[in-house]
């Protein structure tokens, strides 16, 4: 009987394998997509795009046993050849090609010049040709960094005793936030797409104490800005048995420290391609909402109209102020007014006009909203009632509290926003593989 | 200025911390939810439910500085007390309680007896009281195992050079599989929820060579069975530069090997709670579709009507046959008829009636569908045309092929199905935190 016993070593080598083994002078087999061909007459440089980077291969008349014309850009190929130390090549070595096997050929030439270092192309064109534009080495490096963030989030939280959960994205229509939700029909019943795993992760605090989820959320908001998406990836956690809401901020800081470390350790090549350094996260300033508002109004001589929330420009200026005065890229703004926070937010016992909540700003952009939640059933019911809210449809959420919940709190991080500022972009679509916005439903 | 510098050590200790430090006789602080109280007169056993397990604490008149009546089941509490070695306690030690701080109290008694070892409760009742029923130690252990599977999938694939991607769940209505999709309105345009990340992950093979995603998928199928969900978590990967479709099965086998190892190493406590052992995955038999069909028909003397697919009973019997004859829990069934596979499946060049595809059966249940895909643009177009398919709406998918794609293939694994049989359950809802089926949209 035929059996499968696990992953066998491939005959083809990856860049890191050749580098690790010091294979100068050895015969190897490599594959990849033909990124560029530069024909110099008797010699041609054929650069392969591999998952770990670009690999310079050299076609030499006489040595290479095929015709250069047999190879075209965007072919995928397998070469045999000899490793040759070459300081000027991107990896410090090149492959002197002997034979080729063509694995596949394109049907049409490229619509975009992906082999340029920086693609001189509009965002619109890049998004319209997503399967191709992401083949650019800089474009794809952003999403390697995005992987590092998600990976750092999970690995750090596993180490802190969190359990990963998967909560449903289709739900019944509930009283909370009926607006801004996409609606659908679920076997002849009205349903919505969840705009956050908030209720579920809180319910699961009663089960696992500490939980997290990394999953899509859906917001039917009609914002058309550089920072809004209608579907995005939310990094959520919720933790029980907290002594203060500062523990939540400490956990987020720990995540950022762990992740910047991980990026520098395992994603150094991608950071280098993008020409970026990770921001300082050893200590993150915290400032009260009302103080931050005042500091900005004074320093920049501005008046802001909304006393209950921060306008985007105000957030931006808070970021600027803390960068200028403390060289801080991140700022925790705490104690948001109760009026602008959801009913489940815990009011500050010392001044119930405000809540034990926070936003984390990164370069003046909100990337996290979090805080302590009410854990007492009667208190939760009372606050909902005081707001004139219907609790119909929230029975399952409330049941968790009815039967006992520890003090807890948590947060949600917008993955694409965090990625965007880490990789030095200004539009969140640049940090999204396939963005969904008011006008974009494809690809 | 106040700053946050990262995670501080908590004063309260977790079970593993006490075990690691050999703290017999030491004074400690612990917290948890009151799982049970057994009053023996002068002494009472108060069992705390903590994320790592149950912790036996002892109330002793005279020593404990509070009234036993102050404590009720489902309170969350913080105790101070002394560690006492005790072989009969679940962790090998207990805490002799000195003081208590009540952190929270329930508003009503429990609707289910969660402190029983096995809850003698219907699935329906467990699902209707999900926030409470999952507090049962056995119930929650299933989802720790589920975490281990997802974690193993990602960690193994990171190590194999895969990049994690996030693809959109809301999409435009496309020609492929318009049936079985949930429909919604997206800013006055018709949209659907993706039933698989298939097209996106293939497009990303052209970018990263090897990609994976762990995310929800949505199927509007009207099946009401023990093995169907309308929303589930799909573990997907897709890999380029394959030499044969067996490489995909080898990668899945590698994932299973890595994951069973991880479960035995880091989830041993949960395996023990559930009383289960991980299945053998050192070698997984593979059998051709047509052979498997014949073997089952002969051995069990059955006739099956559908020559192009496996009926559920047939799958079950294949599982039984391979268990009986080879002691195998897993079987790869390969070379499914082209007729029943999607248009992008690669036909077997040696016999194009069949495809280079496979399902993985676990205990006779399909948990994976995978295979090699067509990578040549013209071939893909031709196969779609031969089926009379419209390619309208698939332009972005096809563009990836038009501009060159390596030979590739991949698979999708149903996380809940895999979890179900690993933890010894027979209904996929038992392995889903909040299942979505024909009748269930809440909690």
Contacts between the chains, C-beta under 8 A, distances in Angstrom:
chain1	res1	chain2	res2	distance
A	1	B	285	5.3
A	1	B	287	7.4
A	1	B	326	6.8
A	2	B	285	7.1
A	2	B	286	4.9
A	2	B	287	7.6
A	3	B	283	4.3
A	3	B	284	6.2
A	3	B	285	5.3
A	3	B	286	6.6
A	4	B	246	6.8
A	4	B	249	4.8
A	4	B	250	5.6
A	4	B	253	4.8
A	4	B	283	6.9
A	4	B	284	4.9
A	4	B	286	5.8
A	4	B	332	6.2
A	5	B	250	7.7
A	5	B	253	6.7
A	5	B	282	6.8
A	5	B	283	4.7
A	5	B	284	7.9
A	6	B	250	6.1
A	6	B	253	4.9
A	6	B	254	4.7
A	6	B	257	5.6
A	6	B	282	7.9
A	7	B	160	7.0
A	7	B	250	5.2
A	7	B	251	5.9
A	7	B	253	7.5
A	7	B	254	4.0
A	8	B	247	8.0
A	8	B	250	6.2
A	10	B	243	7.9
A	12	B	241	7.0
A	14	B	161	6.6
A	31	B	241	5.1
A	31	B	406	7.6
A	33	B	206	7.5
A	33	B	404	6.4
A	33	B	406	6.8
A	50	B	209	7.1
A	51	B	161	5.9
A	51	B	163	7.3
A	51	B	208	5.6
A	51	B	209	4.0
A	51	B	210	6.4
A	52	B	161	7.5
A	74	B	403	5.6
A	74	B	404	3.6
A	75	B	404	6.5
A	76	B	240	7.8
A	76	B	241	7.3
A	76	B	404	6.3
A	76	B	405	7.3
A	76	B	406	4.0
A	76	B	407	7.6
A	103	B	241	7.2
A	103	B	406	5.8
A	103	B	407	5.7
A	104	B	375	5.2
A	104	B	376	6.3
A	104	B	404	6.2
A	104	B	405	6.1
A	104	B	406	5.9
A	104	B	407	6.4
A	105	B	376	7.8
A	105	B	404	6.8
A	106	B	377	7.4
A	106	B	402	6.6
A	106	B	403	5.0
A	106	B	404	3.6
A	107	B	377	4.0
A	107	B	378	6.2
A	107	B	401	7.3
A	107	B	402	4.8
A	107	B	403	7.8
A	108	B	402	5.0
A	108	B	403	6.6
A	109	B	403	8.0
A	110	B	403	5.8
A	111	B	399	7.9
A	111	B	403	7.4
A	129	B	399	6.8
A	130	B	203	7.3
A	130	B	396	6.7
A	131	B	203	4.2
A	131	B	204	8.0
A	131	B	206	6.0
A	131	B	207	7.6
A	131	B	396	6.3
A	131	B	397	7.7
A	131	B	399	5.3
A	131	B	400	3.7
A	131	B	403	7.3
A	132	B	206	7.8
A	132	B	399	6.6
A	132	B	400	7.4
A	132	B	403	5.2
A	134	B	204	7.4
A	134	B	207	4.4
A	135	B	206	6.2
A	135	B	207	5.4
A	140	B	207	5.3
A	140	B	208	6.5
A	143	B	163	7.0
A	143	B	165	7.1
A	143	B	208	7.8
A	144	B	163	6.4
A	146	B	166	7.6
A	147	B	163	5.6
A	147	B	164	4.6
A	150	B	164	6.2
A	150	B	166	7.9
A	151	B	154	7.6
A	151	B	158	7.0
A	151	B	164	7.0
A	154	B	151	7.6
A	154	B	154	7.6
A	158	B	151	7.0
A	160	B	7	7.0
A	161	B	14	6.7
A	161	B	51	5.9
A	161	B	52	7.5
A	163	B	51	7.2
A	163	B	143	7.0
A	163	B	144	6.4
A	163	B	147	5.6
A	164	B	147	4.6
A	164	B	150	6.3
A	164	B	151	7.0
A	165	B	143	7.1
A	165	B	433	6.1
A	166	B	146	7.6
A	166	B	150	7.9
A	166	B	216	7.2
A	166	B	233	4.8
A	166	B	415	7.3
A	166	B	433	6.3
A	167	B	433	6.3
A	167	B	434	6.0
A	168	B	216	7.6
A	168	B	231	5.5
A	168	B	434	4.8
A	168	B	435	7.9
A	168	B	436	5.3
A	169	B	169	7.1
A	169	B	216	5.3
A	169	B	218	7.7
A	169	B	231	6.5
A	170	B	182	7.3
A	170	B	193	7.8
A	170	B	218	6.9
A	170	B	230	7.6
A	170	B	231	5.5
A	170	B	436	5.7
A	170	B	441	7.1
A	171	B	441	6.8
A	171	B	442	7.3
A	172	B	441	4.7
A	172	B	442	4.8
A	182	B	170	7.3
A	182	B	184	5.5
A	182	B	185	7.7
A	182	B	186	7.1
A	183	B	184	6.6
A	183	B	185	7.1
A	184	B	182	5.5
A	184	B	183	6.6
A	184	B	184	3.9
A	184	B	193	7.4
A	185	B	182	7.7
A	185	B	183	7.1
A	186	B	182	7.1
A	186	B	230	7.9
A	186	B	441	5.7
A	187	B	220	7.7
A	187	B	222	7.5
A	187	B	438	5.7
A	189	B	441	6.1
A	191	B	441	5.9
A	193	B	170	7.8
A	193	B	184	7.4
A	193	B	193	7.9
A	200	B	433	7.6
A	200	B	434	6.6
A	203	B	130	7.3
A	203	B	131	4.2
A	203	B	443	7.5
A	204	B	131	8.0
A	204	B	134	7.4
A	204	B	433	7.3
A	206	B	33	7.5
A	206	B	131	6.1
A	206	B	132	7.8
A	206	B	135	6.2
A	207	B	131	7.5
A	207	B	134	4.4
A	207	B	135	5.4
A	207	B	140	5.3
A	208	B	51	5.6
A	208	B	140	6.5
A	208	B	143	7.8
A	209	B	50	7.1
A	209	B	51	4.0
A	210	B	51	6.4
A	215	B	215	6.7
A	215	B	216	6.7
A	216	B	166	7.2
A	216	B	168	7.6
A	216	B	169	5.2
A	216	B	215	6.7
A	216	B	216	7.3
A	218	B	169	7.6
A	218	B	170	6.9
A	220	B	187	7.7
A	222	B	187	7.5
A	230	B	170	7.6
A	230	B	186	7.9
A	231	B	168	5.5
A	231	B	169	6.5
A	231	B	170	5.5
A	233	B	166	4.8
A	240	B	76	7.8
A	241	B	12	7.0
A	241	B	31	5.0
A	241	B	76	7.3
A	241	B	78	8.0
A	241	B	103	7.2
A	243	B	10	7.9
A	246	B	4	6.8
A	247	B	8	8.0
A	249	B	4	4.8
A	250	B	4	5.6
A	250	B	5	7.7
A	250	B	6	6.1
A	250	B	7	5.1
A	250	B	8	6.1
A	251	B	7	5.9
A	253	B	4	4.8
A	253	B	5	6.8
A	253	B	6	4.9
A	253	B	7	7.5
A	254	B	6	4.7
A	254	B	7	4.0
A	257	B	6	5.6
A	282	B	5	6.8
A	282	B	6	7.9
A	283	B	3	4.2
A	283	B	4	6.9
A	283	B	5	4.7
A	284	B	3	6.2
A	284	B	4	4.9
A	284	B	5	7.9
A	285	B	1	5.3
A	285	B	2	7.0
A	285	B	3	5.3
A	286	B	2	4.9
A	286	B	3	6.7
A	286	B	4	5.8
A	287	B	1	7.4
A	287	B	2	7.6
A	326	B	1	6.7
A	332	B	4	6.2
A	375	B	104	5.2
A	376	B	104	6.3
A	376	B	105	7.8
A	377	B	106	7.4
A	377	B	107	4.0
A	378	B	107	6.2
A	396	B	130	6.7
A	396	B	131	6.3
A	396	B	442	6.0
A	396	B	443	3.2
A	397	B	131	7.7
A	397	B	443	7.5
A	399	B	111	7.9
A	399	B	129	6.8
A	399	B	131	5.3
A	399	B	132	6.6
A	400	B	131	3.7
A	400	B	132	7.4
A	401	B	107	7.3
A	402	B	106	6.6
A	402	B	107	4.8
A	402	B	108	5.0
A	403	B	74	5.6
A	403	B	106	5.0
A	403	B	107	7.8
A	403	B	108	6.6
A	403	B	109	8.0
A	403	B	110	5.7
A	403	B	111	7.3
A	403	B	131	7.3
A	403	B	132	5.2
A	404	B	33	6.4
A	404	B	74	3.6
A	404	B	75	6.5
A	404	B	76	6.3
A	404	B	104	6.2
A	404	B	105	6.8
A	404	B	106	3.6
A	405	B	76	7.3
A	405	B	104	6.1
A	406	B	31	7.6
A	406	B	33	6.8
A	406	B	76	4.0
A	406	B	103	5.7
A	406	B	104	5.8
A	407	B	76	7.6
A	407	B	103	5.7
A	407	B	104	6.4
A	415	B	166	7.3
A	433	B	165	6.0
A	433	B	166	6.3
A	433	B	167	6.3
A	433	B	200	7.6
A	433	B	204	7.3
A	434	B	167	6.0
A	434	B	168	4.8
A	434	B	200	6.6
A	435	B	168	7.9
A	436	B	168	5.3
A	436	B	170	5.7
A	438	B	187	5.7
A	441	B	170	7.1
A	441	B	171	6.8
A	441	B	172	4.7
A	441	B	186	5.7
A	441	B	189	6.1
A	441	B	191	5.9
A	442	B	171	7.2
A	442	B	172	4.8
A	442	B	396	6.1
A	443	B	203	7.5
A	443	B	396	3.2
A	443	B	397	7.5
